[in-house]
Amino acid sequence: MHEIRLRTARRSHVVDITRDVREALAEARGSAVLVYVPHTTAGVTINEHADPAVARDLEAALERMVDDGWPWEHVEPGEENAPTHIRAALMGPSVVVPLRDDGSLGLGTWQGIFFCEFDGPRERSVYLTVLQ
């Protein structure tokens, strides 16, 4: 297993980690890679990474779809983060990306892998496991 460590800069922060995944798997060979986020208030997704506005739009859309002001039942004093759990659940904790014969990521031309922070800023981890 490989681990990518990152620090997010704001409460909702969608971070392109495609380069980090490529670098971590430079010598790896297998059929696919599992990209997994071991956090309940963060997730991972694949989307367009040519235009950084896509990531910002995703942040804004999820904040509008899951509003902070709802009457949440899960309330931890000092950490009112119930909506961050729901946003993370919508993204999901993992994606599987096929690997080509040369070990490169089998992403489409415009696709990138994004870590999705919903309870930042924080230090976070992403786990990568090459599947045979």
C-alpha positions in Angstrom: 0.0 0.0 0.0 1.2 3.5 -0.8 0.1 6.6 1.2 -0.3 10.1 -0.1 -0.4 12.8 2.7 -1.9 16.2 2.0 -3.0 19.3 3.8 -6.3 20.9 2.8 -6.6 24.7 2.9 -10.3 25.3 3.6 -13.5 23.6 4.9 -14.6 22.4 1.5 -11.6 21.8 -0.7 -11.5 19.6 -3.9 -7.8 18.9 -4.6 -6.4 17.4 -7.8 -4.2 14.5 -6.7 -3.7 12.9 -10.1 0.0 13.8 -10.2 0.5 12.5 -6.7 -1.1 9.1 -7.6 1.0 8.9 -10.8 4.2 9.6 -8.9 3.4 7.1 -6.1 2.7 4.4 -8.7 5.6 5.1 -11.0 7.0 1.5 -10.6 3.8 -0.3 -10.0 2.3 -3.0 -12.3 -1.1 -4.5 -12.0 -4.6 -4.3 -13.5 -5.9 -1.4 -11.5 -5.3 0.9 -8.5 -7.8 1.4 -5.7 -7.7 5.0 -4.4 -9.2 5.0 -0.9 -9.9 7.8 1.6 -9.9 6.6 5.2 -11.9 9.6 6.5 -15.7 10.0 7.2 -15.7 13.6 6.2 -13.8 13.4 3.0 -14.1 11.4 -0.3 -12.6 10.9 -3.7 -14.0 11.3 -7.2 -12.9 11.4 -10.9 -13.8 14.4 -12.9 -12.4 17.0 -15.4 -9.1 18.4 -14.3 -8.2 20.6 -17.3 -10.1 23.6 -15.8 -9.7 24.3 -12.1 -13.1 25.9 -12.1 -14.7 22.4 -12.2 -13.3 21.7 -8.7 -14.6 25.0 -7.3 -18.0 24.4 -8.9 -18.1 20.9 -7.3 -17.3 22.4 -3.9 -20.1 25.0 -4.3 -22.6 22.6 -5.6 -22.2 20.2 -2.7 -22.4 23.0 -0.2 -25.7 24.1 -1.7 -27.1 20.6 -2.0 -26.3 19.7 1.6 -26.8 23.0 3.5 -25.0 23.6 6.8 -28.2 25.2 8.3 -30.4 22.1 8.3 -31.7 20.8 11.7 -29.0 18.1 12.0 -29.3 15.4 14.6 -25.6 14.5 14.6 -24.1 17.4 16.6 -20.8 17.3 18.3 -20.3 20.4 20.4 -17.5 22.5 18.9 -17.5 20.4 15.7 -20.8 20.9 14.0 -19.9 18.7 11.0 -23.0 16.7 10.3 -23.3 18.0 6.7 -19.7 17.1 6.0 -20.5 13.4 6.6 -23.3 13.6 4.1 -21.2 15.4 1.4 -18.5 12.7 1.9 -21.1 10.0 1.5 -22.2 11.5 -1.8 -18.6 11.4 -3.2 -17.8 8.0 -1.7 -14.5 6.7 -0.1 -12.9 5.1 -3.1 -12.5 4.9 -6.9 -10.8 2.2 -9.0 -8.7 3.2 -11.9 -7.5 0.7 -14.5 -3.8 0.6 -15.2 -2.5 0.3 -18.7 0.2 -2.3 -19.6 2.9 0.3 -19.1 1.6 1.1 -15.6 0.1 4.4 -16.5 -3.4 5.4 -15.2 -6.2 4.5 -17.6 -7.9 7.9 -17.3 -9.7 9.7 -20.1 -8.0 12.7 -21.7 -9.7 15.2 -19.4 -10.1 13.1 -16.3 -8.3 13.6 -13.0 -8.5 12.1 -9.5 -9.7 14.5 -6.8 -9.5 14.3 -3.0 -12.7 16.0 -1.7 -12.3 17.6 1.7 -15.5 18.7 3.6 -14.3 19.3 7.1 -11.0 21.1 6.7 -8.5 22.4 6.8 -6.9 19.2 8.0 -4.0 16.8 7.4 -5.3 13.9 5.4 -4.3 10.6 3.9 -5.1 8.8 0.7 -4.3 5.1 0.4 -3.4 3.5 -2.9 -3.4 -0.3 -3.4 -2.4 -1.9 -6.7 -4.7 -4.7 -7.7 -3.3 -7.7 -9.6 
